[in-house]
């Protein structure tokens, strides 16, 4: 199960990178620095999922050490 979480973390790192590129490109269009709220929310979702995946992996590793 930890392998699946590691694979999800790897995919989420790539999605976060793409999200940052899209948000940066959208932020350069006129008016500069302004992003619509739905775009900001869509950009935040991968980062929240990445945090959840890291916490899940941490909890799984901690529980596997205490089970031994």
The first five atom37 places (N, CA, C, CB, O) and aatype in JSON, in Angstrom:
{
  "aatype": [20, 20, 20, 20, 20, 20, 20, 20, 20, 20, 20, 20, 20, 20, 20, 20, 20, 20, 20, 20, 20, 20, 20, 20, 20, 20, 20, 20, 20, 20, 20, 20, 20, 20, 20, 20, 20, 20, 20, 20, 20, 20, 20, 20, 20, 20, 20, 20, 20, 20, 20, 20, 20, 20, 20, 20, 20, 20, 20, 20, 20, 20, 20, 20, 20, 20, 20, 20],
  "atom_mask": [
    [1, 1, 1, 1, 1],
    [1, 1, 1, 1, 1],
    [1, 1, 1, 1, 1],
    [1, 1, 1, 1, 1],
    [1, 1, 1, 1, 1],
    [1, 1, 1, 1, 1],
    [1, 1, 1, 1, 1],
    [1, 1, 1, 1, 1],
    [1, 1, 1, 1, 1],
    [1, 1, 1, 1, 1],
    [1, 1, 1, 1, 1],
    [1, 1, 1, 1, 1],
    [1, 1, 1, 1, 1],
    [1, 1, 1, 1, 1],
    [1, 1, 1, 1, 1],
    [1, 1, 1, 1, 1],
    [1, 1, 1, 1, 1],
    [1, 1, 1, 1, 1],
    [1, 1, 1, 1, 1],
    [1, 1, 1, 1, 1],
    [1, 1, 1, 1, 1],
    [1, 1, 1, 1, 1],
    [1, 1, 1, 1, 1],
    [1, 1, 1, 1, 1],
    [1, 1, 1, 1, 1],
    [1, 1, 1, 1, 1],
    [1, 1, 1, 1, 1],
    [1, 1, 1, 1, 1],
    [1, 1, 1, 1, 1],
    [1, 1, 1, 1, 1],
    [1, 1, 1, 1, 1],
    [1, 1, 1, 1, 1],
    [1, 1, 1, 1, 1],
    [1, 1, 1, 1, 1],
    [1, 1, 1, 1, 1],
    [1, 1, 1, 1, 1],
    [1, 1, 1, 1, 1],
    [1, 1, 1, 1, 1],
    [1, 1, 1, 1, 1],
    [1, 1, 1, 1, 1],
    [1, 1, 1, 1, 1],
    [1, 1, 1, 1, 1],
    [1, 1, 1, 1, 1],
    [1, 1, 1, 1, 1],
    [1, 1, 1, 1, 1],
    [1, 1, 1, 1, 1],
    [1, 1, 1, 1, 1],
    [1, 1, 1, 1, 1],
    [1, 1, 1, 1, 1],
    [1, 1, 1, 1, 1],
    [1, 1, 1, 1, 1],
    [1, 1, 1, 1, 1],
    [1, 1, 1, 1, 1],
    [1, 1, 1, 1, 1],
    [1, 1, 1, 1, 1],
    [1, 1, 1, 1, 1],
    [1, 1, 1, 1, 1],
    [1, 1, 1, 1, 1],
    [1, 1, 1, 1, 1],
    [1, 1, 1, 1, 1],
    [1, 1, 1, 1, 1],
    [1, 1, 1, 1, 1],
    [1, 1, 1, 1, 1],
    [1, 1, 1, 1, 1],
    [1, 1, 1, 1, 1],
    [1, 1, 1, 1, 1],
    [1, 1, 1, 1, 1],
    [1, 1, 1, 1, 1]
  ],
  "atom_positions": [
    [[0.81, -1.19, 0.0], [0.0, 0.0, 0.0], [0.87, 1.27, 0.0], [-0.93, -0.01, 1.2], [0.5, 2.28, -0.6]],
    [[2.01, 1.19, 0.67], [2.9, 2.35, 0.68], [3.43, 2.63, -0.73], [4.09, 2.12, 1.67], [3.68, 3.79, -1.08]],
    [[3.6, 1.59, -1.54], [4.05, 1.79, -2.91], [3.04, 2.6, -3.71], [4.28, 0.44, -3.6], [3.42, 3.45, -4.52]],
    [[1.75, 2.35, -3.49], [0.72, 3.11, -4.19], [0.71, 4.57, -3.75], [-0.66, 2.49, -3.96], [0.51, 5.47, -4.57]],
    [[0.93, 4.81, -2.47], [0.98, 6.18, -1.97], [2.21, 6.89, -2.52], [0.99, 6.19, -0.42], [2.14, 8.06, -2.88]],
    [[3.34, 6.18, -2.6], [4.55, 6.78, -3.18], [4.33, 7.15, -4.65], [5.74, 5.82, -3.06], [4.78, 8.2, -5.1]],
    [[3.64, 6.28, -5.38], [3.35, 6.56, -6.79], [2.41, 7.75, -6.91], [2.73, 5.32, -7.47], [2.56, 8.58, -7.81]],
    [[1.44, 7.85, -6.0], [0.52, 9.0, -6.01], [1.27, 10.29, -5.71], [-0.62, 8.8, -4.99], [0.99, 11.32, -6.31]],
    [[2.21, 10.23, -4.78], [3.01, 11.42, -4.46], [3.84, 11.85, -5.67], [3.94, 11.14, -3.24], [3.94, 13.04, -5.96]],
    [[4.41, 10.9, -6.37], [5.19, 11.21, -7.56], [4.33, 11.9, -8.62], [5.82, 9.94, -8.13], [4.76, 12.88, -9.22]],
    [[3.14, 11.37, -8.85], [2.23, 11.96, -9.83], [1.79, 13.35, -9.38], [1.01, 11.04, -10.05], [1.7, 14.27, -10.19]],
    [[1.51, 13.49, -8.09], [1.06, 14.78, -7.59], [2.14, 15.85, -7.68], [0.59, 14.65, -6.16], [1.81, 17.02, -7.89]],
    [[3.41, 15.49, -7.52], [4.49, 16.46, -7.7], [4.47, 17.0, -9.13], [5.85, 15.81, -7.38], [4.65, 18.2, -9.35]],
    [[4.26, 16.12, -10.1], [4.2, 16.55, -11.5], [2.98, 17.43, -11.75], [4.18, 15.34, -12.44], [3.07, 18.44, -12.46]],
    [[1.83, 17.06, -11.19], [0.62, 17.85, -11.37], [0.78, 19.23, -10.72], [-0.6, 17.12, -10.76], [0.32, 20.23, -11.27]],
    [[1.43, 19.29, -9.57], [1.67, 20.58, -8.91], [2.57, 21.46, -9.76], [2.3, 20.36, -7.52], [2.36, 22.67, -9.83]],
    [[3.56, 20.88, -10.39], [4.45, 21.65, -11.26], [3.7, 22.22, -12.45], [5.6, 20.79, -11.74], [3.89, 23.38, -12.81]],
    [[2.86, 21.41, -13.07], [2.06, 21.89, -14.2], [1.1, 22.98, -13.73], [1.27, 20.73, -14.85], [0.9, 23.98, -14.42]],
    [[0.53, 22.78, -12.56], [-0.39, 23.77, -12.01], [0.31, 25.1, -11.78], [-1.0, 23.26, -10.69], [-0.26, 26.16, -12.08]],
    [[1.52, 25.07, -11.26], [2.27, 26.31, -11.05], [2.59, 27.02, -12.36], [3.56, 26.01, -10.3], [2.53, 28.24, -12.43]],
    [[2.91, 26.26, -13.39], [3.22, 26.86, -14.7], [1.97, 27.52, -15.26], [3.76, 25.79, -15.68], [2.03, 28.63, -15.78]],
    [[0.83, 26.85, -15.16], [-0.42, 27.41, -15.68], [-0.8, 28.66, -14.9], [-1.56, 26.37, -15.61], [-1.21, 29.66, -15.5]],
    [[-0.69, 28.61, -13.58], [-1.04, 29.78, -12.77], [-0.09, 30.94, -13.04], [-1.01, 29.43, -11.29], [-0.52, 32.1, -13.05]],
    [[1.18, 30.65, -13.26], [2.14, 31.72, -13.55], [1.84, 32.35, -14.91], [3.59, 31.17, -13.52], [1.91, 33.57, -15.06]],
    [[1.51, 31.53, -15.89], [1.2, 32.06, -17.21], [-0.1, 32.86, -17.17], [1.09, 30.93, -18.24], [-0.21, 33.9, -17.82]],
    [[-1.08, 32.39, -16.41], [-2.35, 33.11, -16.32], [-2.18, 34.41, -15.55], [-3.42, 32.23, -15.65], [-2.9, 35.38, -15.8]],
    [[-1.24, 34.46, -14.62], [-1.01, 35.66, -13.84], [-0.3, 36.75, -14.62], [-0.22, 35.33, -12.61], [-0.28, 37.91, -14.19]],
    [[0.29, 36.4, -15.76], [1.0, 37.4, -16.56], [0.1, 38.07, -17.59], [2.18, 36.76, -17.26], [0.5, 39.06, -18.21]],
    [[-1.12, 37.55, -17.77], [-2.02, 38.18, -18.73], [-2.65, 39.4, -18.1], [-3.1, 37.18, -19.21], [-2.77, 39.48, -16.88]],
    [[-3.05, 40.37, -18.92], [-3.65, 41.57, -18.35], [-4.97, 41.28, -17.66], [-3.85, 42.63, -19.43], [-5.73, 40.45, -18.17]],
    [[-5.29, 41.86, -16.57], [-4.47, 42.69, -15.7], [-3.46, 41.82, -14.95], [-5.35, 43.47, -14.71], [-3.81, 40.79, -14.38]],
    [[-2.22, 42.24, -14.95], [-1.11, 41.47, -14.39], [-1.33, 41.25, -12.89], [0.24, 42.18, -14.64], [-1.65, 42.18, -12.15]],
    [[-1.14, 40.0, -12.46], [-1.26, 39.66, -11.05], [-2.65, 39.29, -10.6], [-0.79, 40.79, -10.24], [-2.84, 38.9, -9.45]],
    [[-3.64, 39.4, -11.49], [-5.01, 39.06, -11.11], [-5.36, 37.7, -11.67], [-6.01, 40.13, -11.62], [-5.16, 37.44, -12.85]],
    [[-5.89, 36.83, -10.81], [-6.35, 35.51, -11.23], [-7.8, 35.34, -10.78], [-5.45, 34.38, -10.65], [-8.16, 35.76, -9.68]],
    [[-8.62, 34.73, -11.62], [-9.99, 34.48, -11.19], [-10.0, 33.46, -10.04], [-10.84, 33.96, -12.37], [-9.16, 32.56, -9.99]],
    [[-10.94, 33.61, -9.14], [-11.03, 32.76, -7.97], [-11.13, 31.27, -8.32], [-12.22, 33.16, -7.13], [-10.46, 30.47, -7.66]],
    [[-11.93, 30.84, -9.32], [-11.98, 29.4, -9.65], [-10.63, 28.84, -10.08], [-12.99, 29.16, -10.75], [-10.32, 27.68, -9.79]],
    [[-9.82, 29.65, -10.76], [-8.5, 29.19, -11.18], [-7.57, 29.02, -9.99], [-7.89, 30.19, -12.18], [-6.77, 28.08, -9.95]],
    [[-7.69, 29.9, -9.02], [-6.89, 29.78, -7.8], [-7.28, 28.51, -7.04], [-7.07, 31.03, -6.9], [-6.42, 27.78, -6.55]],
    [[-8.58, 28.27, -6.94], [-9.05, 27.07, -6.22], [-8.59, 25.81, -6.94], [-10.6, 27.09, -6.1], [-8.15, 24.86, -6.29]],
    [[-8.69, 25.78, -8.26], [-8.22, 24.62, -9.01], [-6.71, 24.43, -8.88], [-8.58, 24.75, -10.49], [-6.23, 23.3, -8.94]],
    [[-5.97, 25.5, -8.69], [-4.53, 25.4, -8.5], [-4.15, 24.92, -7.11], [-3.89, 26.73, -8.76], [-3.08, 24.33, -6.94]],
    [[-5.0, 25.16, -6.13], [-4.71, 24.77, -4.75], [-4.98, 23.28, -4.5], [-5.54, 25.61, -3.78], [-4.34, 22.66, -3.66]],
    [[-5.92, 22.72, -5.23], [-6.34, 21.33, -5.0], [-5.17, 20.34, -5.07], [-7.39, 20.93, -6.03], [-5.06, 19.52, -4.16]],
    [[-4.29, 20.36, -6.09], [-3.19, 19.39, -6.11], [-2.25, 19.5, -4.9], [-2.39, 19.56, -7.37], [-1.73, 18.5, -4.42]],
    [[-2.04, 20.73, -4.42], [-1.15, 20.92, -3.27], [-1.77, 20.35, -1.99], [-0.84, 22.41, -3.08], [-1.07, 19.78, -1.16]],
    [[-3.07, 20.5, -1.84], [-3.76, 19.92, -0.68], [-3.7, 18.4, -0.75], [-5.23, 20.4, -0.61], [-3.45, 17.74, 0.26]],
    [[-3.92, 17.85, -1.93], [-3.84, 16.4, -2.1], [-2.43, 15.89, -1.83], [-4.28, 15.99, -3.51], [-2.26, 14.8, -1.28]],
    [[-1.41, 16.67, -2.21], [-0.03, 16.28, -1.95], [0.25, 16.25, -0.46], [0.94, 17.24, -2.64], [0.92, 15.34, 0.03]],
    [[-0.25, 17.24, 0.27], [-0.08, 17.24, 1.73], [-0.77, 16.03, 2.36], [-0.65, 18.53, 2.34], [-0.21, 15.39, 3.25]],
    [[-1.97, 15.71, 1.9], [-2.7, 14.56, 2.44], [-1.94, 13.28, 2.14], [-4.13, 14.49, 1.85], [-1.87, 12.39, 3.0]],
    [[-1.37, 13.15, 0.94], [-0.62, 11.95, 0.58], [0.63, 11.8, 1.44], [-0.22, 11.99, -0.9], [0.96, 10.7, 1.87]],
    [[1.32, 12.92, 1.7], [2.5, 12.85, 2.57], [2.11, 12.46, 3.99], [3.23, 14.2, 2.58], [2.79, 11.65, 4.62]],
    [[1.03, 13.02, 4.51], [0.58, 12.66, 5.85], [0.16, 11.19, 5.93], [-0.58, 13.56, 6.28], [0.42, 10.52, 6.92]],
    [[-0.49, 10.71, 4.87], [-0.9, 9.31, 4.82], [0.32, 8.39, 4.85], [-1.74, 9.03, 3.57], [0.34, 7.4, 5.57]],
    [[1.33, 8.74, 4.05], [2.55, 7.91, 4.04], [3.24, 7.93, 5.4], [3.52, 8.41, 2.95], [3.73, 6.9, 5.86]],
    [[3.28, 9.09, 6.03], [3.9, 9.21, 7.35], [3.16, 8.34, 8.37], [3.91, 10.68, 7.82], [3.77, 7.61, 9.15]],
    [[1.83, 8.41, 8.34], [1.04, 7.62, 9.29], [1.21, 6.12, 9.03], [-0.45, 8.01, 9.21], [1.28, 5.33, 9.97]],
    [[1.26, 5.73, 7.76], [1.4, 4.32, 7.42], [2.77, 3.8, 7.88], [1.22, 4.1, 5.9], [2.86, 2.7, 8.43]],
    [[3.83, 4.58, 7.66], [5.15, 4.15, 8.09], [5.24, 4.08, 9.62], [6.22, 5.1, 7.54], [5.85, 3.16, 10.16]],
    [[4.65, 5.04, 10.29], [4.68, 5.05, 11.75], [3.9, 3.86, 12.31], [4.09, 6.37, 12.28], [4.34, 3.23, 13.27]],
    [[2.76, 3.54, 11.72], [1.98, 2.4, 12.19], [2.66, 1.07, 11.88], [0.6, 2.42, 11.57], [2.52, 0.11, 12.65]],
    [[3.4, 1.0, 10.78], [4.08, -0.25, 10.47], [5.26, -0.48, 11.41], [4.57, -0.25, 9.02], [5.59, -1.63, 11.7]],
    [[5.9, 0.59, 11.9], [6.99, 0.43, 12.85], [6.47, 0.0, 14.22], [7.78, 1.74, 12.97], [7.12, -0.8, 14.9]],
    [[5.32, 0.5, 14.62], [4.78, 0.13, 15.94], [4.17, -1.27, 15.91], [3.72, 1.15, 16.39], [4.03, -1.9, 16.96]],
    [[3.81, -1.78, 14.73], [3.22, -3.11, 14.64], [4.28, -4.2, 14.74], [2.44, -3.25, 13.35], [3.95, -5.35, 15.02]],
    [[5.54, -3.88, 14.5], [6.6, -4.9, 14.53], [6.96, -5.32, 15.91], [7.82, -4.4, 13.83], [7.83, -6.16, 16.09]]
  ]
}
